[in-house]
Amino acid sequence: MPHAPPLEPLLRQYAAGSAVTCEPVEQGLLNRGYRLRTTRGRYFLKHHFDPETADPVAIARQHRATQRLAALGVPVAPPLTGRDGRTVAVVGGHAYALHPWVEGRHRDGGQLTTTQCERLGALLGVVHASLERVMPRPTRACDEPADSADPQDTFTLIDDLLTRVRRHHPADSFDELARHRLLERRALLEQHADRRPPHGACVGWVHGDFHPFNLLYKGDAPAAIVDWDRLGLRPRAEEAVRAAAIFFVRPAGTLDLPKVRAYAHAYRRTAGATPSQLAAAVHRVWWERLNDFWMLRWHYERGDTRADPQFPAASALAVWWTREYDAVCEAFAS
């Protein structure tokens, strides 16, 4: 098994019995997970591998948040506590956490009914409202988020990526699509460069990575929100828009706007968000998508192709969203 975790010392720390089977969980881009069965039960073993989020102090903060959310009735899977009273086990310089195994499956927006879309939006609203109760208040009520992307920097990145595409031999269908989307995006940015959004959105505690692979369903109901590595202070409404753009994107790169509308209405109700906040978030996330090329950077700069299957729909969405900007705003804010 690749990247086999040190099961014996880990299980000793948790008094979780002896390992019977341990299988890698294939889904997930940044951390390593294992389906673990021991003589005492079934667990999810997480290796916090991503260097950006593998700080044991930050992981412990995430764990405390999920424990408090669970006490409020939010569907989460808090980690187990080890013999030393801690939820993070550091073995060989690597951080691990052991969670109860949650039986369930992932569902994207295409698999959800309108009622289930409403439930999804309400769930995220509850998460944001509950985090406000269990996490410390920001030092300022409306800290400014990071500046929006500068199109001049994006033009430089596009030129660099086009050079990398040209140098890739033999050229393949991914190269062809990448070149087409880069040229297309450059033209769109030249046309809309004056629409760069200002900063100043209010921030709050957010999950940070709310998408179909981080939500498990049991039957028709959400069973557990997982992977809280990106828990942090960011504009809440933007997380709602960003999540919808992942859940409700169709293979051709369009959004299912009736489902978005049901989701957004329920989110606004439970989070206490206003239509104007959602409209501003739509604008900022649209701009973010217009300037974002992380999938191509993974492919051409890092040689990492795991995100390649997402690229066709994601890259088409930025173009469609620009064309249907008013309809998208209406769906989120009406």
PLY file of the C-alpha trace (Angstrom):
ply
format ascii 1.0
element vertex 334
property float x
property float y
property float z
element edge 333
property int vertex1
property int vertex2
end_header
0.00 0.00 0.00
1.54 3.40 -1.01
2.27 5.84 1.80
1.33 3.24 4.42
0.64 5.00 7.74
2.38 3.84 10.93
-0.66 1.94 12.19
0.79 0.23 15.24
1.99 3.37 17.10
-1.08 5.31 15.98
-3.56 2.75 17.24
-1.70 2.49 20.52
-2.18 6.22 21.03
-5.91 5.87 20.48
-6.47 2.53 22.22
-8.34 1.54 19.05
-7.36 -2.13 18.92
-5.28 -3.83 16.25
-5.51 -3.17 12.53
-7.44 -5.70 10.44
-7.58 -3.85 7.12
-6.42 -0.45 5.93
-7.33 0.81 2.46
-6.57 4.20 0.88
-9.57 6.40 0.12
-9.09 7.53 -3.46
-11.05 10.77 -3.37
-9.35 13.92 -2.18
-6.60 16.06 -3.69
-4.61 17.44 -0.77
-4.56 14.93 2.08
-4.38 11.16 2.42
-7.20 9.21 3.94
-7.62 5.55 4.85
-10.59 3.30 5.50
-9.44 1.48 8.61
-10.97 -1.54 10.29
-9.60 -2.70 13.61
-10.55 -5.25 16.23
-12.61 -2.48 17.87
-14.49 -0.97 14.94
-14.28 1.04 11.72
-12.54 4.38 11.39
-11.36 7.02 8.97
-7.66 7.71 9.42
-6.53 11.04 8.05
-2.94 11.91 7.28
-2.69 15.70 7.25
-0.24 15.84 4.38
-0.85 19.23 2.78
1.96 21.47 4.10
-0.36 24.50 4.11
-2.73 22.94 6.65
-0.65 20.33 8.50
0.20 22.48 11.54
-0.89 20.45 14.62
-2.07 23.62 16.40
-4.33 24.57 13.49
-5.60 20.99 13.21
-6.46 20.95 16.91
-8.41 24.19 16.43
-10.38 22.56 13.62
-11.08 19.59 15.84
-12.39 21.76 18.67
-14.66 23.52 16.18
-16.19 20.26 14.96
-16.70 19.07 18.53
-18.59 22.26 19.35
-20.58 22.10 16.12
-21.57 18.51 16.89
-22.90 19.66 20.25
-25.15 22.08 18.36
-26.48 19.31 16.16
-24.51 20.13 12.99
-23.74 16.89 11.07
-19.98 16.50 11.48
-17.62 13.67 12.45
-15.39 14.96 15.28
-12.10 13.12 15.82
-11.42 10.66 18.59
-9.34 11.70 21.57
-6.11 9.83 22.23
-4.73 8.53 25.52
-2.92 11.84 26.00
-6.14 13.83 25.71
-5.24 15.17 22.28
-6.99 14.68 18.96
-3.83 15.05 16.84
-1.25 12.27 16.80
2.21 13.17 15.54
4.27 10.16 14.49
7.54 10.47 12.61
6.96 14.18 12.13
3.59 13.60 10.43
0.19 14.62 11.81
-2.72 12.16 11.89
-6.27 12.12 13.21
-8.66 9.24 13.75
-12.36 9.77 13.06
-15.35 7.45 13.38
-16.24 5.96 10.01
-19.38 7.58 8.55
-21.29 5.39 6.14
-22.53 7.47 3.25
-21.95 8.63 -0.28
-21.17 11.85 -2.08
-23.83 13.53 -4.21
-23.37 16.40 -6.66
-26.04 18.92 -7.52
-27.25 16.93 -10.50
-28.31 14.17 -8.09
-30.28 16.50 -5.82
-33.95 17.40 -6.07
-35.04 21.00 -5.65
-36.02 20.26 -2.05
-32.60 18.74 -1.40
-30.97 21.83 -2.91
-32.90 23.93 -0.41
-31.67 21.63 2.36
-28.11 22.02 1.13
-28.28 25.81 1.17
-29.90 25.77 4.59
-27.17 23.46 5.87
-24.40 25.82 4.80
-26.28 28.70 6.36
-26.54 26.77 9.62
-22.80 26.02 9.46
-21.97 29.72 9.13
-24.41 30.77 11.86
-23.14 28.00 14.18
-19.48 28.84 13.58
-20.28 32.37 14.68
-21.46 30.89 17.99
-18.56 28.53 18.65
-15.53 30.39 17.27
-13.87 33.55 18.59
-15.09 36.79 17.09
-12.85 38.45 14.48
-10.78 41.30 15.87
-12.67 43.59 13.49
-16.21 42.94 12.31
-15.38 43.62 8.67
-11.72 42.75 8.08
-10.85 43.29 4.45
-10.21 40.09 2.52
-7.27 39.74 0.17
-7.26 42.08 -2.80
-9.06 40.80 -5.86
-6.89 39.51 -8.68
-5.00 42.11 -10.71
-5.65 41.46 -14.41
-2.13 42.59 -15.32
-0.74 39.75 -13.20
-3.19 37.38 -14.88
-2.05 38.46 -18.37
1.53 37.61 -17.35
0.41 34.21 -16.05
-1.54 33.50 -19.24
1.53 34.25 -21.36
3.64 31.93 -19.20
1.08 29.12 -19.41
0.77 29.52 -23.19
4.55 29.12 -23.44
4.38 25.94 -21.36
1.55 24.61 -23.55
3.58 25.24 -26.72
6.60 23.44 -25.25
4.64 20.31 -24.38
5.38 17.56 -26.89
3.71 15.65 -28.24
0.71 17.97 -28.03
-2.51 16.30 -26.92
-6.20 17.19 -26.59
-5.66 18.71 -23.14
-3.04 21.07 -24.60
-5.44 22.07 -27.34
-8.24 22.87 -24.88
-5.84 24.68 -22.54
-4.58 26.92 -25.35
-8.13 27.69 -26.49
-9.29 28.60 -22.98
-6.21 30.72 -22.24
-6.65 32.81 -25.38
-10.38 33.07 -24.75
-9.88 34.14 -21.16
-7.31 36.76 -22.13
-9.83 38.30 -24.52
-12.52 38.30 -21.82
-10.20 39.95 -19.31
-9.25 42.64 -21.80
-12.95 43.32 -22.32
-13.87 43.33 -18.59
-10.68 44.60 -16.91
-12.53 47.66 -15.61
-14.90 45.45 -13.56
-12.32 44.42 -10.96
-14.24 44.32 -7.66
-13.28 46.46 -4.67
-12.53 44.85 -1.35
-14.40 45.37 1.87
-16.68 42.33 2.25
-17.45 41.29 5.83
-15.69 38.12 6.93
-16.69 35.34 9.28
-15.71 31.76 10.04
-16.29 29.42 7.11
-15.69 25.74 6.34
-13.38 26.85 3.55
-13.81 23.91 1.17
-17.52 23.10 0.96
-18.05 20.86 -2.08
-19.56 17.44 -2.95
-16.53 15.38 -1.88
-16.66 16.96 1.58
-20.30 16.14 2.25
-21.57 12.63 2.89
-25.21 11.66 2.43
-27.05 8.81 4.08
-30.16 8.29 2.01
-31.53 11.71 1.16
-30.12 13.53 4.18
-26.64 14.96 4.82
-24.82 12.69 7.26
-21.52 14.50 7.79
-19.57 17.51 6.60
-15.92 16.44 6.51
-12.47 17.91 5.85
-12.28 21.12 7.86
-8.67 21.84 6.92
-9.54 25.20 5.35
-11.54 26.48 8.32
-10.81 30.18 8.51
-11.99 33.78 8.37
-13.26 34.68 4.92
-16.30 36.36 3.35
-19.18 33.99 4.13
-21.38 34.82 1.17
-18.49 34.07 -1.17
-18.24 30.56 0.24
-21.94 30.12 -0.53
-21.44 31.23 -4.13
-18.24 29.26 -4.58
-19.87 26.08 -3.28
-22.86 26.49 -5.60
-20.52 26.91 -8.57
-19.11 23.46 -7.76
-22.29 21.64 -6.76
-24.45 22.94 -9.60
-22.07 23.14 -12.56
-23.18 20.97 -15.47
-20.71 19.03 -17.66
-21.00 21.65 -20.42
-19.94 24.40 -18.00
-23.31 26.00 -17.21
-25.02 26.40 -13.85
-28.38 24.84 -13.06
-29.95 28.16 -12.14
-33.30 26.85 -10.79
-31.37 24.71 -8.31
-29.04 27.59 -7.51
-32.07 29.76 -6.78
-33.55 27.22 -4.35
-30.18 26.72 -2.64
-29.43 30.44 -2.36
-32.86 31.35 -0.98
-32.48 28.78 1.79
-28.92 29.91 2.51
-29.94 33.56 2.86
-32.74 32.58 5.24
-30.63 30.50 7.61
-27.44 32.59 7.42
-29.19 35.92 7.68
-27.52 37.10 4.47
-29.04 39.87 2.37
-29.60 39.82 -1.40
-27.06 42.62 -1.81
-24.41 40.56 0.02
-25.04 37.62 -2.30
-24.92 39.86 -5.38
-21.58 41.32 -4.27
-20.27 37.79 -3.61
-21.36 36.68 -7.09
-19.31 39.50 -8.57
-16.20 38.69 -6.55
-16.37 34.95 -7.25
-17.02 35.59 -10.95
-13.91 37.76 -11.05
-11.97 35.12 -9.14
-12.98 32.46 -11.68
-12.08 34.74 -14.58
-8.54 35.13 -13.23
-7.99 31.65 -11.83
-5.88 28.98 -13.53
-4.98 26.66 -10.66
-5.83 23.51 -12.62
-3.52 24.50 -15.47
-0.79 25.46 -13.02
-1.02 22.04 -11.40
-0.81 20.40 -14.83
2.00 22.43 -16.41
4.02 23.72 -13.47
3.79 20.73 -11.13
3.09 17.88 -13.52
0.08 17.00 -11.34
-2.86 15.84 -13.47
-5.35 14.94 -10.73
-7.51 17.99 -11.40
-7.51 17.54 -15.20
-11.01 15.93 -15.35
-12.49 19.06 -13.76
-10.92 21.46 -16.24
-13.36 21.27 -19.19
-16.45 22.20 -17.16
-14.66 24.66 -14.87
-13.02 26.55 -17.72
-16.26 26.69 -19.71
-18.12 27.98 -16.65
-16.08 31.20 -16.51
-17.06 31.99 -20.08
-20.73 31.12 -19.62
-20.91 33.02 -16.32
-19.59 36.15 -18.03
-22.23 35.90 -20.74
-25.05 35.13 -18.29
-23.85 37.42 -15.51
-27.22 39.07 -14.83
-29.10 35.75 -14.74
-26.59 34.30 -12.27
-26.91 37.36 -10.00
-30.67 37.09 -10.14
-30.59 33.42 -9.16
-28.50 34.09 -6.06
-30.10 37.34 -4.95
-33.79 37.12 -5.84
0 1
1 2
2 3
3 4
4 5
5 6
6 7
7 8
8 9
9 10
10 11
11 12
12 13
13 14
14 15
15 16
16 17
17 18
18 19
19 20
20 21
21 22
22 23
23 24
24 25
25 26
26 27
27 28
28 29
29 30
30 31
31 32
32 33
33 34
34 35
35 36
36 37
37 38
38 39
39 40
40 41
41 42
42 43
43 44
44 45
45 46
46 47
47 48
48 49
49 50
50 51
51 52
52 53
53 54
54 55
55 56
56 57
57 58
58 59
59 60
60 61
61 62
62 63
63 64
64 65
65 66
66 67
67 68
68 69
69 70
70 71
71 72
72 73
73 74
74 75
75 76
76 77
77 78
78 79
79 80
80 81
81 82
82 83
83 84
84 85
85 86
86 87
87 88
88 89
89 90
90 91
91 92
92 93
93 94
94 95
95 96
96 97
97 98
98 99
99 100
100 101
101 102
102 103
103 104
104 105
105 106
106 107
107 108
108 109
109 110
110 111
111 112
112 113
113 114
114 115
115 116
116 117
117 118
118 119
119 120
120 121
121 122
122 123
123 124
124 125
125 126
126 127
127 128
128 129
129 130
130 131
131 132
132 133
133 134
134 135
135 136
136 137
137 138
138 139
139 140
140 141
141 142
142 143
143 144
144 145
145 146
146 147
147 148
148 149
149 150
150 151
151 152
152 153
153 154
154 155
155 156
156 157
157 158
158 159
159 160
160 161
161 162
162 163
163 164
164 165
165 166
166 167
167 168
168 169
169 170
170 171
171 172
172 173
173 174
174 175
175 176
176 177
177 178
178 179
179 180
180 181
181 182
182 183
183 184
184 185
185 186
186 187
187 188
188 189
189 190
190 191
191 192
192 193
193 194
194 195
195 196
196 197
197 198
198 199
199 200
200 201
201 202
202 203
203 204
204 205
205 206
206 207
207 208
208 209
209 210
210 211
211 212
212 213
213 214
214 215
215 216
216 217
217 218
218 219
219 220
220 221
221 222
222 223
223 224
224 225
225 226
226 227
227 228
228 229
229 230
230 231
231 232
232 233
233 234
234 235
235 236
236 237
237 238
238 239
239 240
240 241
241 242
242 243
243 244
244 245
245 246
246 247
247 248
248 249
249 250
250 251
251 252
252 253
253 254
254 255
255 256
256 257
257 258
258 259
259 260
260 261
261 262
262 263
263 264
264 265
265 266
266 267
267 268
268 269
269 270
270 271
271 272
272 273
273 274
274 275
275 276
276 277
277 278
278 279
279 280
280 281
281 282
282 283
283 284
284 285
285 286
286 287
287 288
288 289
289 290
290 291
291 292
292 293
293 294
294 295
295 296
296 297
297 298
298 299
299 300
300 301
301 302
302 303
303 304
304 305
305 306
306 307
307 308
308 309
309 310
310 311
311 312
312 313
313 314
314 315
315 316
316 317
317 318
318 319
319 320
320 321
321 322
322 323
323 324
324 325
325 326
326 327
327 328
328 329
329 330
330 331
331 332
332 333
